[in-house]
Amino acid sequence: MSLLKNRDKKFLTENTFVYIPPMAGVTDIAYRTLCREMDENVVLATEMLSSKSLTFAHSNRKEHQHAQRLTIPDGDELTGVQIFGHEPDVMAEAAKIATDLGAVFIDINMGCPVAKIVNGMDGAALMKEPELACQIVEKVKAATHLPVTVKTRLGWCEGSLNAPFLAREFEKLGVAAMTIHGRTRAQKYTGSAKWSLIKEVVDAVKIPIFANGDVKTLEDAKKVFEETGAYGIAIARATMGKPWFSKQVSHYIETGLVLEEPSLEDKLKLAQKHCELLVKFKGNHIGIQESRRHINNYISGMSGAAKFRSRINQIESLDDAKREIDLIFINNQ
Ligand SMILES: Cc1cc2nc3c(=O)[nH]c(=O)nc-3n(C[C@H](O)[C@H](O)[C@H](O)COP(=O)(O)O)c2cc1C
């Protein structure tokens, strides 16, 4: 059964119900390459991209500035591009550019809580401006033949939980699916995600809803499905340093069986590969800088992780990274 019929690319099918949503500074091409290797069915998305800077770079023939952030491997039929902004025409133009560059779906960010984003009326601020939010959706829809999705929170604050209302409006405009992070903008990342309120969105519409927020274990994933009745689940932070987690989740939801964790050796090989990919795509300086954070995610919970942290924060080269990872392996055998 395909939930979205008549699409030229697969996007959502019965196997595609786990989504690793955008994480700025994380879901880059290196991260997505590994996640895809681990799970052919996981839905992925780029980091959020500014519609303004995307269109500006494009019109000034500076596509290379965004090329790397937008890179989607050939043949990947499940990776979307997330754009943010508040000007309907600029968002439409950005959607057009992302479509030409190989996106499989276009996701509109209406959930980012960061002050500098919402102060510019972008991200979660759009939840306070339903009319403008709808205009953006309409224009973006008209600019692309691809499925258009929207990621929101529950609302701006406790007193304005308008995600079900917005979902109904967006469904009327032809939005293909939505991701709902079960927090308000006011909460940012504090407190806990309220899955029961995501259910209100699920009940309000027929389009697929991906429930999002605070899924850290297989049991959490099961509970989210049970409590929300959502079509799918979006898991962000719990995949950091665990690119195999999405596959474990989908297998558990489908079969009730727990896929074995990769061995220590395989986990550390993945960490090394992650560093290699970062250096390949971003060069030594940025690649190694960004590798530090990722290695720390992979080794979290391993014996001696705290001791290694300060050493990892000082690595300067791929050789340093590999040596430290090898030492962690020896330390944990
Ligand atoms: C480092 C980081 C960067 C994020 N960047 C984005 C982003 O670019 N766009 C977006 O819609 N959400 C972004 N998010 C929010 C996540 O997609 C997700 O909604 C949130 O982390 C809750 O899910 P989780 O509990 O599974 O992590 C980001 C989250 C983190 C931790």
The ligand as a Gaussian input file, in Angstrom:
#p B3LYP/6-31G(d) Opt

LIG

0 1
 C       21.206000      19.848000      17.094000
 C       19.782000      19.936000      16.617000
 C       19.500000      20.619000      15.454000
 C       18.173000      20.693000      14.975000
 N       17.935000      21.309000      13.787000
 C       16.677000      21.282000      13.266000
 C       16.431000      21.788000      11.967000
 O       17.325000      22.240000      11.251000
 N       15.137000      21.765000      11.527000
 C       14.117000      21.230000      12.281000
 O       12.971000      21.205000      11.822000
 N       14.337000      20.735000      13.495000
 C       15.588000      20.723000      13.999000
 N       15.827000      20.151000      15.211000
 C       14.721000      19.524000      15.950000
 C       14.654000      18.011000      15.693000
 O       14.376000      17.742000      14.328000
 C       13.567000      17.357000      16.572000
 O       12.336000      17.952000      16.269000
 C       13.827000      17.527000      18.061000
 O       15.175000      17.265000      18.383000
 C       12.933000      16.584000      18.889000
 O       13.140000      15.244000      18.516000
 P       14.059000      14.223000      19.376000
 O       13.558000      14.245000      20.777000
 O       13.889000      12.897000      18.698000
 O       15.460000      14.739000      19.320000
 C       17.131000      20.099000      15.722000
 C       17.421000      19.430000      16.903000
 C       18.734000      19.345000      17.361000
 C       19.018000      18.598000      18.647000

